[in-house]
Amino acid sequence: MIRYMGTRKNSEGATVYVFIVNGLEKEVREHALKQHPGCYEALPASAKAKIAANRDWLSKL
C-alpha cells in the first residue's frame, strides 16, 4: 500500500515527496519518482501538474 502524505524540504534543502509505503515513511526526490513503483501514480493531480511544469521549465534551458 502506498499513500501520499505531502512534500517537505530535506536537510539539503531539496523538495522531497513523502509517502507511506507498507507502513514505513519514505522520502523520494522528484527525479527518482519513476524508480519507485507506484509512487508517481499515488500523487494527486496537483502534484503531477507541478512536476510537469518543472519538467517543461527545465526543457527550455
C-alpha distance matrix in Angstrom:
0.0 3.8 6.6 10.2 12.7 15.9 18.5 21.0 23.7 23.5 26.6 28.0 27.9 25.4 22.8 19.2 15.9 13.7 9.9 7.8 5.8 5.3 7.9 10.1 11.7 12.3 15.2 15.8 19.2 19.8 21.5 18.6 15.8 16.6 16.4 12.7 11.0 8.9 10.0 13.2 11.9 9.8 13.2 15.5 18.8 20.8 19.1 19.4 23.0 23.7 22.5 24.7 27.6 27.3 27.4 30.3 32.1 31.7 33.1 36.2 37.1
3.8 0.0 3.8 6.8 9.7 12.5 14.8 17.5 20.3 20.3 23.6 24.8 24.5 21.8 19.1 15.6 12.2 10.3 6.6 5.6 4.6 6.6 8.5 9.5 9.8 9.8 12.1 12.5 15.7 16.2 18.1 15.6 12.6 13.9 14.1 10.4 9.4 6.9 6.8 10.0 9.3 6.8 9.8 12.5 15.8 17.5 15.5 16.0 19.6 20.0 18.9 21.3 24.0 23.6 23.9 26.9 28.5 28.2 29.7 32.8 33.6
6.6 3.8 0.0 3.8 6.4 9.5 12.4 15.3 18.5 19.1 22.5 23.9 23.1 20.7 17.7 14.4 10.9 8.7 5.4 5.1 6.6 8.8 9.2 10.2 9.5 10.1 11.8 12.6 15.6 16.0 18.6 16.6 13.6 15.5 16.3 12.8 12.3 9.4 8.1 10.6 10.0 6.4 8.4 10.4 14.0 15.3 13.5 14.8 18.2 18.4 17.9 20.5 22.8 22.6 23.5 26.3 27.6 27.7 29.5 32.3 33.2
10.2 6.8 3.8 0.0 3.8 6.0 8.9 12.1 15.4 16.5 20.1 21.3 20.1 17.7 14.3 11.5 7.8 6.3 4.5 6.5 8.9 11.9 11.8 11.8 9.8 9.7 10.2 10.8 13.2 13.3 16.3 15.0 12.0 14.6 15.8 12.8 13.1 10.3 7.8 9.4 9.7 6.1 6.1 8.0 11.7 12.2 10.2 12.1 15.2 15.0 14.8 17.7 19.6 19.3 20.6 23.3 24.4 24.7 26.7 29.2 30.1
12.7 9.7 6.4 3.8 0.0 3.8 7.2 9.8 13.4 14.6 18.1 19.8 18.5 16.7 13.4 10.9 7.7 5.4 5.4 7.0 10.4 13.2 12.1 11.7 9.1 9.8 9.9 11.5 13.7 14.4 17.8 16.7 14.3 17.4 18.3 15.5 16.3 13.9 11.1 12.6 13.4 9.8 9.1 10.2 13.8 13.3 11.4 14.1 16.8 15.9 16.2 19.4 20.7 20.2 22.1 24.7 25.3 25.7 28.1 30.4 30.9
15.9 12.5 9.5 6.0 3.8 0.0 3.8 6.9 10.6 12.7 16.3 17.6 15.7 13.9 10.3 8.6 5.9 5.4 7.4 10.1 13.3 16.4 15.5 14.4 11.3 11.1 9.8 10.8 12.0 12.4 16.0 15.7 13.6 17.0 18.3 16.1 17.4 15.3 11.9 12.5 13.9 11.0 8.9 9.6 12.6 11.2 9.1 12.3 14.4 12.9 13.6 17.0 17.8 17.2 19.4 21.9 22.2 22.7 25.3 27.3 27.8
18.5 14.8 12.4 8.9 7.2 3.8 0.0 3.8 7.2 9.5 13.2 14.1 12.0 10.2 6.6 5.6 4.5 5.6 9.0 12.2 15.0 18.4 17.5 15.8 12.2 11.1 8.7 9.4 9.6 10.2 13.9 14.1 12.8 16.5 17.7 16.1 18.1 16.6 12.9 13.2 15.4 13.1 10.6 11.7 14.0 12.0 9.3 12.4 14.2 11.8 12.2 15.9 16.3 15.0 17.4 20.1 19.9 20.1 23.1 25.0 25.1
21.0 17.5 15.3 12.1 9.8 6.9 3.8 0.0 3.8 6.5 9.9 11.2 9.1 8.2 5.6 5.6 6.7 7.4 11.1 14.0 16.8 20.1 18.8 16.5 12.7 11.8 8.9 10.3 10.2 11.7 15.1 15.4 14.9 18.7 19.3 18.0 20.5 19.5 15.7 16.3 18.8 16.6 14.3 15.5 17.6 15.4 12.7 15.7 17.2 14.3 14.7 18.4 18.3 16.5 19.1 21.8 21.0 21.0 24.3 25.9 25.5
23.7 20.3 18.5 15.4 13.4 10.6 7.2 3.8 0.0 3.8 6.8 7.6 5.3 5.3 4.5 6.1 8.9 10.0 13.8 16.7 19.1 22.4 21.2 18.4 14.7 13.3 9.9 11.0 10.0 11.9 14.7 15.4 15.8 19.6 19.9 19.1 22.1 21.6 17.9 18.3 21.3 19.5 17.2 18.6 20.4 18.0 15.1 17.8 19.0 15.7 15.7 19.4 18.9 16.5 19.1 21.9 20.5 20.1 23.6 25.1 24.1
23.5 20.3 19.1 16.5 14.6 12.7 9.5 6.5 3.8 0.0 3.8 5.4 5.3 5.6 6.4 6.7 9.8 10.4 13.9 16.3 18.3 21.5 20.3 17.1 13.5 11.9 8.7 10.1 9.5 12.4 14.6 14.6 15.7 19.3 18.9 18.2 21.5 21.6 18.0 19.0 22.1 20.4 18.7 20.7 22.8 20.8 17.6 19.9 21.5 18.4 17.7 21.4 21.3 18.5 20.6 23.7 22.5 21.4 24.9 26.6 25.3
26.6 23.6 22.5 20.1 18.1 16.3 13.2 9.9 6.8 3.8 0.0 3.8 5.5 7.5 9.7 10.3 13.6 13.9 17.3 19.4 21.2 24.1 22.7 19.3 16.0 14.6 11.7 13.2 12.5 15.5 17.2 17.2 18.9 22.3 21.5 21.1 24.5 24.9 21.5 22.5 25.8 24.1 22.5 24.5 26.5 24.5 21.3 23.5 25.0 21.8 21.0 24.6 24.3 21.3 23.3 26.3 24.7 23.5 27.0 28.5 26.8
28.0 24.8 23.9 21.3 19.8 17.6 14.1 11.2 7.6 5.4 3.8 0.0 3.8 5.6 8.9 10.3 14.0 15.3 18.6 21.2 22.7 25.9 25.0 21.5 18.2 16.1 12.8 13.2 11.5 14.2 15.3 15.9 18.0 21.2 20.6 20.8 24.4 25.1 21.6 22.2 25.7 24.6 22.7 24.8 26.4 24.3 21.0 22.8 24.1 20.6 19.6 22.9 22.5 19.1 20.9 23.9 22.1 20.5 24.0 25.5 23.5
27.9 24.5 23.1 20.1 18.5 15.7 12.0 9.1 5.3 5.3 5.5 3.8 0.0 3.8 6.6 9.2 12.8 14.5 18.2 21.1 23.0 26.4 25.4 22.2 18.6 16.7 13.1 13.4 11.3 13.2 15.0 16.2 17.8 21.2 21.2 21.3 24.7 24.8 21.2 21.3 24.7 23.5 21.1 22.7 24.0 21.6 18.6 20.7 21.5 17.9 17.4 20.8 19.9 16.8 19.1 21.8 19.8 18.8 22.5 23.7 21.9
25.4 21.8 20.7 17.7 16.7 13.9 10.2 8.2 5.3 5.6 7.5 5.6 3.8 0.0 3.8 6.3 10.0 12.4 15.9 19.1 20.7 24.3 23.7 20.7 17.2 14.7 10.9 10.3 7.8 9.4 11.3 12.6 14.1 17.5 17.7 18.0 21.3 21.5 17.9 17.8 21.3 20.4 18.0 19.9 21.1 18.9 15.6 17.4 18.5 15.0 14.0 17.4 17.0 13.8 15.8 18.8 17.2 16.1 19.6 21.2 19.8
22.8 19.1 17.7 14.3 13.4 10.3 6.6 5.6 4.5 6.4 9.7 8.9 6.6 3.8 0.0 3.8 6.9 9.6 13.2 16.6 18.5 22.2 21.7 19.1 15.4 13.1 9.4 8.8 6.7 7.7 10.6 11.9 12.4 15.9 16.7 16.5 19.4 19.1 15.3 15.1 18.3 17.1 14.6 16.2 17.5 15.3 12.1 14.2 15.4 12.1 11.5 15.1 14.9 12.3 14.6 17.6 16.5 15.9 19.3 21.0 20.3
19.2 15.6 14.4 11.5 10.9 8.6 5.6 5.6 6.1 6.7 10.3 10.3 9.2 6.3 3.8 0.0 3.8 6.3 9.7 13.1 14.8 18.5 18.1 15.5 12.0 9.5 5.8 5.4 4.6 6.6 9.7 9.8 9.8 13.6 14.0 13.2 16.2 15.8 12.1 12.5 15.7 14.4 12.4 14.7 16.6 15.1 11.5 13.5 15.6 12.9 11.7 15.5 16.2 13.8 15.6 18.9 18.4 17.7 20.7 22.9 22.5
15.9 12.2 10.9 7.8 7.7 5.9 4.5 6.7 8.9 9.8 13.6 14.0 12.8 10.0 6.9 3.8 0.0 3.8 6.6 10.3 12.2 15.9 15.8 13.7 10.4 8.2 5.6 5.2 6.1 7.1 10.5 10.0 8.6 12.3 13.2 11.6 13.9 12.9 9.1 9.7 12.5 10.8 8.9 11.4 13.8 12.8 9.3 11.3 14.0 12.0 11.1 14.7 16.0 14.4 15.9 19.1 19.4 19.0 21.6 24.1 24.1
13.7 10.3 8.7 6.3 5.4 5.4 5.6 7.4 10.0 10.4 13.9 15.3 14.5 12.4 9.6 6.3 3.8 0.0 3.8 7.0 9.5 13.0 12.3 10.4 6.9 5.8 4.6 6.5 8.9 10.6 13.7 12.3 10.8 14.3 14.6 12.1 14.2 12.9 9.5 11.3 13.4 10.8 10.0 12.4 15.5 14.9 11.8 14.0 16.9 15.3 14.6 18.2 19.5 18.1 19.6 22.8 23.1 22.8 25.4 27.8 27.9
9.9 6.6 5.4 4.5 5.4 7.4 9.0 11.1 13.8 13.9 17.3 18.6 18.2 15.9 13.2 9.7 6.6 3.8 0.0 3.8 6.0 9.6 9.4 8.2 5.8 5.2 6.4 7.8 11.0 12.4 15.0 13.0 10.8 13.7 13.8 10.7 11.9 10.3 7.5 10.2 11.6 8.7 9.2 12.0 15.4 15.7 12.9 14.5 17.9 17.0 16.1 19.3 21.3 20.2 21.3 24.5 25.3 24.9 27.1 29.9 30.2
7.8 5.6 5.1 6.5 7.0 10.1 12.2 14.0 16.7 16.3 19.4 21.2 21.1 19.1 16.6 13.1 10.3 7.0 3.8 0.0 3.8 6.4 5.7 5.3 4.6 6.1 8.9 10.9 14.4 16.0 18.4 15.9 13.8 16.2 15.8 12.3 12.9 11.4 9.6 12.9 13.5 10.4 11.9 14.4 18.1 18.7 16.2 17.8 21.2 20.6 19.7 22.9 24.9 24.0 24.9 28.1 29.0 28.6 30.7 33.6 33.9
5.8 4.6 6.6 8.9 10.4 13.3 15.0 16.8 19.1 18.3 21.2 22.7 23.0 20.7 18.5 14.8 12.2 9.5 6.0 3.8 0.0 3.8 5.4 5.3 6.3 6.7 10.0 11.2 14.9 16.5 18.2 15.2 13.2 14.8 13.9 10.2 10.4 9.5 8.7 12.5 12.9 10.6 13.0 16.0 19.4 20.5 18.0 18.8 22.4 22.2 20.7 23.6 26.1 25.0 25.4 28.7 29.9 29.2 31.0 34.1 34.5
5.3 6.6 8.8 11.9 13.2 16.4 18.4 20.1 22.4 21.5 24.1 25.9 26.4 24.3 22.2 18.5 15.9 13.0 9.6 6.4 3.8 0.0 3.8 5.7 8.5 9.8 13.4 14.9 18.6 20.3 21.8 18.6 16.6 17.9 16.7 13.0 12.6 11.8 12.0 15.7 15.5 13.3 16.1 18.8 22.3 23.7 21.4 22.1 25.8 25.7 24.4 27.1 29.7 28.7 29.1 32.3 33.7 32.9 34.6 37.8 38.2
7.9 8.5 9.2 11.8 12.1 15.5 17.5 18.8 21.2 20.3 22.7 25.0 25.4 23.7 21.7 18.1 15.8 12.3 9.4 5.7 5.4 3.8 0.0 3.8 6.8 9.5 13.1 15.4 19.2 21.1 23.1 20.1 18.4 20.2 19.1 15.5 15.7 14.6 14.0 17.6 17.7 14.9 17.1 19.5 23.2 24.0 21.8 23.2 26.7 26.3 25.3 28.3 30.5 29.5 30.3 33.5 34.5 33.9 36.0 38.9 39.1
10.1 9.5 10.2 11.8 11.7 14.4 15.8 16.5 18.4 17.1 19.3 21.5 22.2 20.7 19.1 15.5 13.7 10.4 8.2 5.3 5.3 5.7 3.8 0.0 3.8 6.4 10.1 12.7 16.4 18.9 20.7 17.7 16.6 18.8 17.3 13.9 15.0 14.6 13.3 16.9 17.9 15.2 16.9 19.7 23.2 23.7 21.1 22.5 26.0 25.1 23.9 27.1 29.1 27.7 28.5 31.9 32.6 31.7 34.0 36.9 36.8
11.7 9.8 9.5 9.8 9.1 11.3 12.2 12.7 14.7 13.5 16.0 18.2 18.6 17.2 15.4 12.0 10.4 6.9 5.8 4.6 6.3 8.5 6.8 3.8 0.0 3.8 6.8 10.0 13.5 16.0 18.2 15.7 14.6 17.4 16.3 13.2 15.0 14.4 12.2 15.4 16.8 14.1 15.0 17.7 21.1 21.1 18.3 20.1 23.3 22.1 21.0 24.5 26.2 24.6 25.7 29.1 29.6 28.8 31.3 34.0 33.8
12.3 9.8 10.1 9.7 9.8 11.1 11.1 11.8 13.3 11.9 14.6 16.1 16.7 14.7 13.1 9.5 8.2 5.8 5.2 6.1 6.7 9.8 9.5 6.4 3.8 0.0 3.8 6.4 10.1 12.8 14.6 12.0 11.3 14.1 12.9 10.1 12.5 12.5 9.9 13.0 15.1 13.0 13.6 16.8 19.9 19.9 16.7 18.1 21.3 20.0 18.4 21.8 23.7 21.8 22.6 26.2 26.6 25.6 28.0 30.8 30.6
15.2 12.1 11.8 10.2 9.9 9.8 8.7 8.9 9.9 8.7 11.7 12.8 13.1 10.9 9.4 5.8 5.6 4.6 6.4 8.9 10.0 13.4 13.1 10.1 6.8 3.8 0.0 3.8 6.8 9.8 12.0 10.0 9.8 13.3 12.5 10.6 13.5 13.6 10.3 12.5 15.2 13.5 13.1 16.1 18.8 18.3 14.8 16.3 19.3 17.4 15.8 19.4 20.9 18.7 19.8 23.3 23.4 22.3 25.0 27.7 27.2
15.8 12.5 12.6 10.8 11.5 10.8 9.4 10.3 11.0 10.1 13.2 13.2 13.4 10.3 8.8 5.4 5.2 6.5 7.8 10.9 11.2 14.9 15.4 12.7 10.0 6.4 3.8 0.0 3.8 6.5 8.3 6.3 6.3 9.8 9.3 8.2 11.4 11.9 8.6 10.0 13.3 12.4 11.7 15.0 17.2 16.9 13.2 14.0 17.0 15.2 13.1 16.5 18.2 15.9 16.5 20.2 20.5 19.2 21.6 24.5 24.2
19.2 15.7 15.6 13.2 13.7 12.0 9.6 10.2 10.0 9.5 12.5 11.5 11.3 7.8 6.7 4.6 6.1 8.9 11.0 14.4 14.9 18.6 19.2 16.4 13.5 10.1 6.8 3.8 0.0 3.8 5.6 5.4 6.6 10.0 10.2 10.3 13.6 14.2 10.8 10.9 14.6 14.3 12.8 15.8 17.2 16.4 12.6 13.3 15.7 13.4 11.0 14.4 15.7 12.9 13.6 17.3 17.3 15.7 18.4 21.1 20.5
19.8 16.2 16.0 13.3 14.4 12.4 10.2 11.7 11.9 12.4 15.5 14.2 13.2 9.4 7.7 6.6 7.1 10.6 12.4 16.0 16.5 20.3 21.1 18.9 16.0 12.8 9.8 6.5 3.8 0.0 3.8 5.5 5.5 8.6 10.1 10.8 13.4 13.6 10.4 9.2 12.9 13.2 11.2 13.9 14.6 13.9 10.2 10.2 12.3 10.3 7.4 10.6 12.1 9.6 10.1 13.7 14.1 12.9 15.3 18.1 18.0
21.5 18.1 18.6 16.3 17.8 16.0 13.9 15.1 14.7 14.6 17.2 15.3 15.0 11.3 10.6 9.7 10.5 13.7 15.0 18.4 18.2 21.8 23.1 20.7 18.2 14.6 12.0 8.3 5.6 3.8 0.0 3.8 5.8 7.4 8.5 10.5 13.3 14.4 11.8 10.6 14.3 15.4 13.9 16.7 17.2 16.9 13.3 12.4 14.5 12.8 9.3 11.6 13.4 10.6 9.7 13.5 14.1 12.0 13.9 17.1 16.8
18.6 15.6 16.6 15.0 16.7 15.7 14.1 15.4 15.4 14.6 17.2 15.9 16.2 12.6 11.9 9.8 10.0 12.3 13.0 15.9 15.2 18.6 20.1 17.7 15.7 12.0 10.0 6.3 5.4 5.5 3.8 0.0 3.8 5.5 5.3 7.0 10.2 11.9 9.6 9.4 13.1 14.0 13.4 16.8 17.9 18.1 14.5 13.7 16.5 15.2 11.8 14.2 16.5 14.0 13.2 17.0 17.9 15.8 17.4 20.8 20.5
15.8 12.6 13.6 12.0 14.3 13.6 12.8 14.9 15.8 15.7 18.9 18.0 17.8 14.1 12.4 9.8 8.6 10.8 10.8 13.8 13.2 16.6 18.4 16.6 14.6 11.3 9.8 6.3 6.6 5.5 5.8 3.8 0.0 3.8 5.4 5.6 7.9 8.6 6.2 5.6 9.3 10.3 9.9 13.4 14.6 15.3 11.8 10.8 14.1 13.4 10.3 12.7 15.4 13.7 13.1 16.6 18.0 16.7 18.1 21.5 21.9
16.6 13.9 15.5 14.6 17.4 17.0 16.5 18.7 19.6 19.3 22.3 21.2 21.2 17.5 15.9 13.6 12.3 14.3 13.7 16.2 14.8 17.9 20.2 18.8 17.4 14.1 13.3 9.8 10.0 8.6 7.4 5.5 3.8 0.0 3.8 5.5 6.6 8.3 7.5 6.4 9.3 11.5 11.7 15.1 15.9 17.2 14.1 12.2 15.3 15.4 12.0 13.4 16.6 15.2 13.6 17.0 19.0 17.4 18.1 21.7 22.3
16.4 14.1 16.3 15.8 18.3 18.3 17.7 19.3 19.9 18.9 21.5 20.6 21.2 17.7 16.7 14.0 13.2 14.6 13.8 15.8 13.9 16.7 19.1 17.3 16.3 12.9 12.5 9.3 10.2 10.1 8.5 5.3 5.4 3.8 0.0 3.8 6.2 9.2 8.6 9.1 11.9 13.5 14.2 17.9 19.2 20.4 17.0 15.6 18.9 18.5 15.1 16.9 19.8 18.0 16.6 20.1 21.7 19.7 20.6 24.2 24.4
12.7 10.4 12.8 12.8 15.5 16.1 16.1 18.0 19.1 18.2 21.1 20.8 21.3 18.0 16.5 13.2 11.6 12.1 10.7 12.3 10.2 13.0 15.5 13.9 13.2 10.1 10.6 8.2 10.3 10.8 10.5 7.0 5.6 5.5 3.8 0.0 3.8 6.4 5.8 7.8 10.1 10.9 12.3 16.1 18.0 19.3 16.1 15.2 18.8 18.6 15.6 17.8 20.8 19.3 18.4 21.9 23.5 21.9 23.1 26.6 26.9
11.0 9.4 12.3 13.1 16.3 17.4 18.1 20.5 22.1 21.5 24.5 24.4 24.7 21.3 19.4 16.2 13.9 14.2 11.9 12.9 10.4 12.6 15.7 15.0 15.0 12.5 13.5 11.4 13.6 13.4 13.3 10.2 7.9 6.6 6.2 3.8 0.0 3.8 5.7 7.5 8.3 9.7 12.0 15.6 17.4 19.5 16.7 15.4 19.1 19.6 16.9 18.5 21.8 20.9 19.8 23.0 25.1 23.8 24.6 28.1 28.9
8.9 6.9 9.4 10.3 13.9 15.3 16.6 19.5 21.6 21.6 24.9 25.1 24.8 21.5 19.1 15.8 12.9 12.9 10.3 11.4 9.5 11.8 14.6 14.6 14.4 12.5 13.6 11.9 14.2 13.6 14.4 11.9 8.6 8.3 9.2 6.4 3.8 0.0 3.8 5.7 5.2 6.2 9.1 12.4 14.5 16.8 14.5 13.3 17.1 18.0 15.8 17.5 20.8 20.4 19.7 22.7 24.9 24.2 25.0 28.4 29.5
10.0 6.8 8.1 7.8 11.1 11.9 12.9 15.7 17.9 18.0 21.5 21.6 21.2 17.9 15.3 12.1 9.1 9.5 7.5 9.6 8.7 12.0 14.0 13.3 12.2 9.9 10.3 8.6 10.8 10.4 11.8 9.6 6.2 7.5 8.6 5.8 5.7 3.8 0.0 3.8 5.4 5.1 6.7 10.5 12.9 14.5 11.6 11.1 14.9 15.2 13.2 15.4 18.4 17.7 17.5 20.7 22.4 21.8 23.1 26.3 27.2
13.2 10.0 10.6 9.4 12.6 12.5 13.2 16.3 18.3 19.0 22.5 22.2 21.3 17.8 15.1 12.5 9.7 11.3 10.2 12.9 12.5 15.7 17.6 16.9 15.4 13.0 12.5 10.0 10.9 9.2 10.6 9.4 5.6 6.4 9.1 7.8 7.5 5.7 3.8 0.0 3.8 5.4 5.5 8.9 10.3 12.1 9.4 7.9 11.7 12.4 10.1 11.9 15.1 14.8 14.4 17.3 19.4 19.0 20.0 23.2 24.4
11.9 9.3 10.0 9.7 13.4 13.9 15.4 18.8 21.3 22.1 25.8 25.7 24.7 21.3 18.3 15.7 12.5 13.4 11.6 13.5 12.9 15.5 17.7 17.9 16.8 15.1 15.2 13.3 14.6 12.9 14.3 13.1 9.3 9.3 11.9 10.1 8.3 5.2 5.4 3.8 0.0 3.8 5.5 8.1 9.5 12.3 10.6 9.0 12.6 14.2 12.6 13.7 17.0 17.5 17.0 19.4 21.8 21.8 22.5 25.6 27.2
9.8 6.8 6.4 6.1 9.8 11.0 13.1 16.6 19.5 20.4 24.1 24.6 23.5 20.4 17.1 14.4 10.8 10.8 8.7 10.4 10.6 13.3 14.9 15.2 14.1 13.0 13.5 12.4 14.3 13.2 15.4 14.0 10.3 11.5 13.5 10.9 9.7 6.2 5.1 5.4 3.8 0.0 3.8 6.6 9.4 11.6 9.9 9.7 13.3 14.4 13.5 15.3 18.2 18.5 18.7 21.2 23.2 23.4 24.6 27.5 28.9
13.2 9.8 8.4 6.1 9.1 8.9 10.6 14.3 17.2 18.7 22.5 22.7 21.1 18.0 14.6 12.4 8.9 10.0 9.2 11.9 13.0 16.1 17.1 16.9 15.0 13.6 13.1 11.7 12.8 11.2 13.9 13.4 9.9 11.7 14.2 12.3 12.0 9.1 6.7 5.5 5.5 3.8 0.0 3.8 6.6 8.1 6.1 6.5 9.9 10.7 10.3 12.4 14.8 15.2 16.0 18.3 20.1 20.6 22.1 24.7 26.1
15.5 12.5 10.4 8.0 10.2 9.6 11.7 15.5 18.6 20.7 24.5 24.8 22.7 19.9 16.2 14.7 11.4 12.4 12.0 14.4 16.0 18.8 19.5 19.7 17.7 16.8 16.1 15.0 15.8 13.9 16.7 16.8 13.4 15.1 17.9 16.1 15.6 12.4 10.5 8.9 8.1 6.6 3.8 0.0 3.8 5.5 5.5 6.5 8.8 10.2 11.0 12.6 14.6 15.8 17.0 18.6 20.3 21.6 23.0 25.1 26.9
18.8 15.8 14.0 11.7 13.8 12.6 14.0 17.6 20.4 22.8 26.5 26.4 24.0 21.1 17.5 16.6 13.8 15.5 15.4 18.1 19.4 22.3 23.2 23.2 21.1 19.9 18.8 17.2 17.2 14.6 17.2 17.9 14.6 15.9 19.2 18.0 17.4 14.5 12.9 10.3 9.5 9.4 6.6 3.8 0.0 3.8 5.5 5.1 6.1 8.7 9.9 10.4 12.3 14.2 15.3 16.3 18.3 19.9 21.0 22.9 25.1
20.8 17.5 15.3 12.2 13.3 11.2 12.0 15.4 18.0 20.8 24.5 24.3 21.6 18.9 15.3 15.1 12.8 14.9 15.7 18.7 20.5 23.7 24.0 23.7 21.1 19.9 18.3 16.9 16.4 13.9 16.9 18.1 15.3 17.2 20.4 19.3 19.5 16.8 14.5 12.1 12.3 11.6 8.1 5.5 3.8 0.0 3.8 5.5 5.1 6.3 8.8 9.9 10.6 12.5 14.4 15.3 16.6 18.5 20.1 21.6 23.5
19.1 15.5 13.5 10.2 11.4 9.1 9.3 12.7 15.1 17.6 21.3 21.0 18.6 15.6 12.1 11.5 9.3 11.8 12.9 16.2 18.0 21.4 21.8 21.1 18.3 16.7 14.8 13.2 12.6 10.2 13.3 14.5 11.8 14.1 17.0 16.1 16.7 14.5 11.6 9.4 10.6 9.9 6.1 5.5 5.5 3.8 0.0 3.8 5.4 5.1 6.3 8.6 9.8 10.6 12.4 14.2 15.3 16.6 18.5 20.4 21.9
19.4 16.0 14.8 12.1 14.1 12.3 12.4 15.7 17.8 19.9 23.5 22.8 20.7 17.4 14.2 13.5 11.3 14.0 14.5 17.8 18.8 22.1 23.2 22.5 20.1 18.1 16.3 14.0 13.3 10.2 12.4 13.7 10.8 12.2 15.6 15.2 15.4 13.3 11.1 7.9 9.0 9.7 6.5 6.5 5.1 5.5 3.8 0.0 3.8 5.4 5.1 6.2 8.6 9.9 10.6 12.3 14.2 15.3 16.5 18.8 20.6
23.0 19.6 18.2 15.2 16.8 14.4 14.2 17.2 19.0 21.5 25.0 24.1 21.5 18.5 15.4 15.6 14.0 16.9 17.9 21.2 22.4 25.8 26.7 26.0 23.3 21.3 19.3 17.0 15.7 12.3 14.5 16.5 14.1 15.3 18.9 18.8 19.1 17.1 14.9 11.7 12.6 13.3 9.9 8.8 6.1 5.1 5.4 3.8 0.0 3.8 5.4 5.0 6.2 8.6 9.9 10.4 12.3 14.2 15.3 16.9 19.1
23.7 20.0 18.4 15.0 15.9 12.9 11.8 14.3 15.7 18.4 21.8 20.6 17.9 15.0 12.1 12.9 12.0 15.3 17.0 20.6 22.2 25.7 26.3 25.1 22.1 20.0 17.4 15.2 13.4 10.3 12.8 15.2 13.4 15.4 18.5 18.6 19.6 18.0 15.2 12.4 14.2 14.4 10.7 10.2 8.7 6.3 5.1 5.4 3.8 0.0 3.8 5.4 5.1 6.2 8.7 9.8 10.5 12.4 14.3 15.7 17.3
22.5 18.9 17.9 14.8 16.2 13.6 12.2 14.7 15.7 17.7 21.0 19.6 17.4 14.0 11.5 11.7 11.1 14.6 16.1 19.7 20.7 24.4 25.3 23.9 21.0 18.4 15.8 13.1 11.0 7.4 9.3 11.8 10.3 12.0 15.1 15.6 16.9 15.8 13.2 10.1 12.6 13.5 10.3 11.0 9.9 8.8 6.3 5.1 5.4 3.8 0.0 3.8 5.4 5.0 6.2 8.6 9.8 10.6 12.3 14.6 15.9
24.7 21.3 20.5 17.7 19.4 17.0 15.9 18.4 19.4 21.4 24.6 22.9 20.8 17.4 15.1 15.5 14.7 18.2 19.3 22.9 23.6 27.1 28.3 27.1 24.5 21.8 19.4 16.5 14.4 10.6 11.6 14.2 12.7 13.4 16.9 17.8 18.5 17.5 15.4 11.9 13.7 15.3 12.4 12.6 10.4 9.9 8.6 6.2 5.0 5.4 3.8 0.0 3.8 5.4 5.1 6.1 8.6 9.9 10.5 12.7 14.9
27.6 24.0 22.8 19.6 20.7 17.8 16.3 18.3 18.9 21.3 24.3 22.5 19.9 17.0 14.9 16.2 16.0 19.5 21.3 24.9 26.1 29.7 30.5 29.1 26.2 23.7 20.9 18.2 15.7 12.1 13.4 16.5 15.4 16.6 19.8 20.8 21.8 20.8 18.4 15.1 17.0 18.2 14.8 14.6 12.3 10.6 9.8 8.6 6.2 5.1 5.4 3.8 0.0 3.8 5.5 5.0 6.1 8.6 9.9 11.0 13.1
27.3 23.6 22.6 19.3 20.2 17.2 15.0 16.5 16.5 18.5 21.3 19.1 16.8 13.8 12.3 13.8 14.4 18.1 20.2 24.0 25.0 28.7 29.5 27.7 24.6 21.8 18.7 15.9 12.9 9.6 10.6 14.0 13.7 15.2 18.0 19.3 20.9 20.4 17.7 14.8 17.5 18.5 15.2 15.8 14.2 12.5 10.6 9.9 8.6 6.2 5.0 5.4 3.8 0.0 3.8 5.4 5.1 6.2 8.7 10.2 11.3
27.4 23.9 23.5 20.6 22.1 19.4 17.4 19.1 19.1 20.6 23.3 20.9 19.1 15.8 14.6 15.6 15.9 19.6 21.3 24.9 25.4 29.1 30.3 28.5 25.7 22.6 19.8 16.5 13.6 10.1 9.7 13.2 13.1 13.6 16.6 18.4 19.8 19.7 17.5 14.4 17.0 18.7 16.0 17.0 15.3 14.4 12.4 10.6 9.9 8.7 6.2 5.1 5.5 3.8 0.0 3.8 5.4 5.1 6.2 8.8 10.3
30.3 26.9 26.3 23.3 24.7 21.9 20.1 21.8 21.9 23.7 26.3 23.9 21.8 18.8 17.6 18.9 19.1 22.8 24.5 28.1 28.7 32.3 33.5 31.9 29.1 26.2 23.3 20.2 17.3 13.7 13.5 17.0 16.6 17.0 20.1 21.9 23.0 22.7 20.7 17.3 19.4 21.2 18.3 18.6 16.3 15.3 14.2 12.3 10.4 9.8 8.6 6.1 5.0 5.4 3.8 0.0 3.8 5.5 5.2 6.7 9.3
32.1 28.5 27.6 24.4 25.3 22.2 19.9 21.0 20.5 22.5 24.7 22.1 19.8 17.2 16.5 18.4 19.4 23.1 25.3 29.0 29.9 33.7 34.5 32.6 29.6 26.6 23.4 20.5 17.3 14.1 14.1 17.9 18.0 19.0 21.7 23.5 25.1 24.9 22.4 19.4 21.8 23.2 20.1 20.3 18.3 16.6 15.3 14.2 12.3 10.5 9.8 8.6 6.1 5.1 5.4 3.8 0.0 3.8 5.5 5.4 7.1
31.7 28.2 27.7 24.7 25.7 22.7 20.1 21.0 20.1 21.4 23.5 20.5 18.8 16.1 15.9 17.7 19.0 22.8 24.9 28.6 29.2 32.9 33.9 31.7 28.8 25.6 22.3 19.2 15.7 12.9 12.0 15.8 16.7 17.4 19.7 21.9 23.8 24.2 21.8 19.0 21.8 23.4 20.6 21.6 19.9 18.5 16.6 15.3 14.2 12.4 10.6 9.9 8.6 6.2 5.1 5.5 3.8 0.0 3.8 5.4 5.5
33.1 29.7 29.5 26.7 28.1 25.3 23.1 24.3 23.6 24.9 27.0 24.0 22.5 19.6 19.3 20.7 21.6 25.4 27.1 30.7 31.0 34.6 36.0 34.0 31.3 28.0 25.0 21.6 18.4 15.3 13.9 17.4 18.1 18.1 20.6 23.1 24.6 25.0 23.1 20.0 22.5 24.6 22.1 23.0 21.0 20.1 18.5 16.5 15.3 14.3 12.3 10.5 9.9 8.7 6.2 5.2 5.5 3.8 0.0 3.8 5.6
36.2 32.8 32.3 29.2 30.4 27.3 25.0 25.9 25.1 26.6 28.5 25.5 23.7 21.2 21.0 22.9 24.1 27.8 29.9 33.6 34.1 37.8 38.9 36.9 34.0 30.8 27.7 24.5 21.1 18.1 17.1 20.8 21.5 21.7 24.2 26.6 28.1 28.4 26.3 23.2 25.6 27.5 24.7 25.1 22.9 21.6 20.4 18.8 16.9 15.7 14.6 12.7 11.0 10.2 8.8 6.7 5.4 5.4 3.8 0.0 3.8
37.1 33.6 33.2 30.1 30.9 27.8 25.1 25.5 24.1 25.3 26.8 23.5 21.9 19.8 20.3 22.5 24.1 27.9 30.2 33.9 34.5 38.2 39.1 36.8 33.8 30.6 27.2 24.2 20.5 18.0 16.8 20.5 21.9 22.3 24.4 26.9 28.9 29.5 27.2 24.4 27.2 28.9 26.1 26.9 25.1 23.5 21.9 20.6 19.1 17.3 15.9 14.9 13.1 11.3 10.3 9.3 7.1 5.5 5.6 3.8 0.0
